[in-house]
Amino acid sequence: MSTQAFNGAYLRPLFHTIEQARGEGAYRQLPAPHPASSLAADDAPLGPYAIAHLVQNSYTAGLAHADALRRLTVAGEVDPTSPWTLLRGALENFATGLWLLDGAGRDERRHRALSLWDEDMRNRHQHEQDTGHQPSGAGRAGAQRRAEIKDIADRLGLLRGGCGRLLSGRRCGVLCLARVLGADQVGDLAAGGADRH
């Protein structure tokens, strides 16, 4: 692989933050929500489909992408394309966490979380169909989990109220990025431009 000199001085603050987030061989996790917090109240009826779990996963995935770029930079193995892919992965994950927490009210935050869980389980169901894999023991298939998610959303009135149906994964992604970049900067994504990058 050919590499070139990379002047990533502008990334030093990000790299410093990542180093602070590293523990012994792993990233420090975000704490569980305080039992009296608004987030804990948001999560109370969601069972295993908690908002906090998605936020924690998004934070860790964002750190992992940014840290991969830090490690490539330190090793002097930065190529012309990987930094942008890694930074996009970091941005999308951090933006997802912000988007989940930034809903205008409890119903909207719950709806956003259940939409992401539904998309995750749609992908799981597709994988199970493609590979013939079925969960063993007490494990539930993606289709079963999607039914659970829709039942929770319906019980909470999220499918009858202003939230409408659960969002598609692509729509969730565009809204997540809009939270960080601003709606005018993601118009290309909404129109399908992300498929070209």
C-alpha positions in Angstrom: 0.0 0.0 0.0 1.4 3.4 -0.9 1.0 6.1 1.8 1.6 9.8 1.7 2.5 12.4 4.3 -0.6 13.3 6.2 -0.9 16.5 8.1 -3.6 15.8 10.6 -2.7 18.5 13.1 -6.3 19.7 13.1 -7.3 16.2 14.4 -5.1 16.4 17.5 -7.9 17.6 19.8 -10.1 14.7 18.6 -7.2 12.2 19.1 -6.5 13.6 22.6 -10.2 13.1 23.5 -10.1 9.6 22.2 -7.0 8.8 24.3 -8.8 10.1 27.4 -11.7 7.8 26.6 -9.6 4.7 26.5 -9.4 2.5 29.5 -7.4 -0.7 30.0 -7.7 -2.3 26.6 -11.2 -0.9 26.0 -13.1 2.3 25.7 -14.7 3.7 28.8 -18.5 3.1 28.5 -21.1 5.8 29.0 -22.8 5.2 32.4 -26.2 3.8 32.7 -28.8 6.5 33.1 -29.5 7.6 36.7 -32.8 6.0 37.9 -34.4 9.4 38.4 -33.3 10.8 35.1 -35.5 11.7 32.1 -33.7 9.1 30.0 -34.5 6.4 32.5 -38.2 7.5 32.3 -38.0 7.4 28.5 -36.6 3.8 28.7 -39.0 2.4 31.4 -41.6 0.9 29.0 -39.1 -0.1 26.3 -37.7 -3.2 27.9 -34.7 -4.5 26.0 -35.1 -1.8 23.4 -33.8 1.0 25.5 -32.7 4.4 24.1 -29.7 4.4 26.5 -28.4 1.1 25.0 -28.5 2.6 21.5 -26.7 5.8 22.7 -24.0 3.8 24.4 -23.5 1.7 21.3 -23.4 4.8 19.1 -20.8 6.5 21.3 -18.6 3.4 21.4 -18.8 2.9 17.6 -18.0 6.6 17.0 -14.9 6.3 19.3 -13.8 3.1 17.5 -13.9 4.7 14.1 -12.1 7.9 15.2 -9.5 5.7 17.1 -8.9 3.6 14.0 -7.9 6.9 12.2 -5.7 7.8 15.2 -3.9 4.5 15.1 -3.4 4.7 11.3 -2.0 8.3 11.7 0.4 7.3 14.5 1.6 4.3 12.4 2.1 6.6 9.4 -0.2 4.4 7.3 -2.7 6.9 6.2 -4.0 6.4 2.6 -6.0 8.9 0.5 -9.4 7.4 1.2 -9.6 5.7 4.6 -9.6 8.9 6.8 -12.8 10.1 5.2 -14.5 6.8 5.6 -13.5 6.5 9.2 -14.5 10.1 10.0 -17.9 9.6 8.3 -18.3 6.4 10.4 -17.5 8.4 13.6 -19.8 11.3 12.6 -22.7 9.1 11.8 -22.5 7.2 15.1 -22.0 10.3 17.2 -24.9 12.0 15.3 -27.1 9.0 16.0 -26.6 9.3 19.7 -27.4 13.1 19.6 -30.4 12.5 17.4 -31.9 9.9 19.8 -31.5 12.2 22.8 -32.6 15.4 21.0 -36.2 14.4 20.3 -38.7 17.2 21.1 -40.5 15.1 23.7 -40.6 11.6 25.3 -42.8 10.1 22.6 -40.5 11.4 19.8 -37.4 10.0 21.6 -39.1 6.6 22.1 -40.3 6.6 18.5 -36.8 7.3 17.2 -35.3 4.5 19.3 -37.9 2.0 18.3 -37.4 2.9 14.7 -33.6 2.2 14.9 -34.3 -1.0 16.8 -36.8 -2.0 14.1 -34.3 -1.3 11.3 -31.7 -3.4 13.2 -34.0 -6.3 13.5 -35.1 -6.0 9.8 -31.4 -6.4 8.9 -31.2 -9.3 11.3 -34.2 -11.0 9.7 -32.7 -10.5 6.3 -29.5 -12.1 7.4 -31.4 -15.0 8.9 -33.2 -15.5 5.6 -30.0 -15.1 3.5 -28.0 -17.5 5.6 -30.6 -19.9 6.9 -29.4 -19.2 10.4 -32.0 -19.3 13.2 -31.4 -18.4 16.8 -31.0 -21.4 19.1 -32.4 -22.0 22.6 -34.6 -19.1 23.9 -33.3 -16.7 21.2 -35.8 -14.9 19.1 -35.6 -14.4 15.4 -35.5 -10.9 13.8 -39.1 -11.1 12.7 -40.2 -12.0 16.2 -38.3 -9.1 17.6 -39.7 -6.7 15.1 -43.2 -7.8 16.1 -42.2 -7.1 19.8 -41.0 -3.6 18.8 -44.2 -2.8 16.9 -46.3 -4.1 19.8 -44.4 -1.7 22.2 -44.8 1.2 19.8 -48.5 0.5 19.4 -49.0 0.1 23.2 -47.4 3.5 23.7 -49.6 5.1 21.0 -46.6 5.9 18.8 -48.1 4.3 15.7 -51.5 6.1 16.2 -50.2 9.5 17.3 -48.2 12.1 15.6 -45.2 9.8 15.1 -46.9 7.7 12.5 -45.2 4.5 11.3 -41.7 3.5 12.4 -39.0 5.2 10.3 -36.9 3.4 7.7 -33.2 3.0 8.4 -32.3 5.4 5.6 -34.6 8.1 6.9 -33.2 7.6 10.4 -29.6 8.0 9.0 -30.5 11.3 7.2 -32.2 12.7 10.3 -29.2 11.8 12.4 -26.8 13.6 10.1 -29.1 16.6 9.8 -28.9 17.0 13.6 -25.2 17.6 13.4 -24.6 19.1 9.9 -27.9 21.0 9.4 -30.7 20.1 7.1 -29.3 22.1 4.1 -26.1 20.0 4.1 -27.8 16.7 4.0 -30.2 17.5 1.2 -27.9 15.5 -1.1 -28.3 12.5 1.2 -32.0 12.7 1.2 -32.0 12.7 -2.5 -29.9 9.6 -2.7 -26.5 11.2 -3.2 -24.9 9.2 -0.4 -25.0 6.1 -2.6 -22.4 7.8 -4.9 -19.8 8.4 -2.1 
